Structures are given as C-alpha cells and as structure tokens.
Amino acid sequence: MTKVIVLAGAGLIGQAIARRVFDRTVDLDGVPDGYSAMNDREALKLLVRP
C-alpha cells in the first residue's frame, strides 16, 4: 500500500492512501495522454511512475 503526504490549506498535513487519491497511473511516456484525460475530465489525478 502506497501512502503519500497531502498538504492542504492553512498548514494542515495528513496522509492519504495513493489509490484513493490518484485514479490513473501512467509512465513517463504516458504523461501527455494522462494530461489529456484530465483535460477531458476522464481522470482527476495522475500518478506518474518512471
């Protein structure tokens, strides 16, 4: 299970499980398609893995 640190406004710091934050995972070559999916509202957040 991957965890990431989430920084919110007013200095709030917490943790979230990555699979609940990111709804699409891409490699470096898939970044343009991932951003296109976000622009088309098919994805909210991308997790980029090398």
SULURJO-V579828 format. One record per helix or strand of 3 or more residues. SS is the DSSP state (~ for helix, > for strand). FROM is the first residue (numbers start at 1). TO is the last residue. If there is no record, write none. Layout:
SS,FROM,TO
SS,FROM,TO
//
This chain:
>,3,7
~,9,11
>,13,17
~,18,21
>,24,27
~,28,39
>,46,49
//
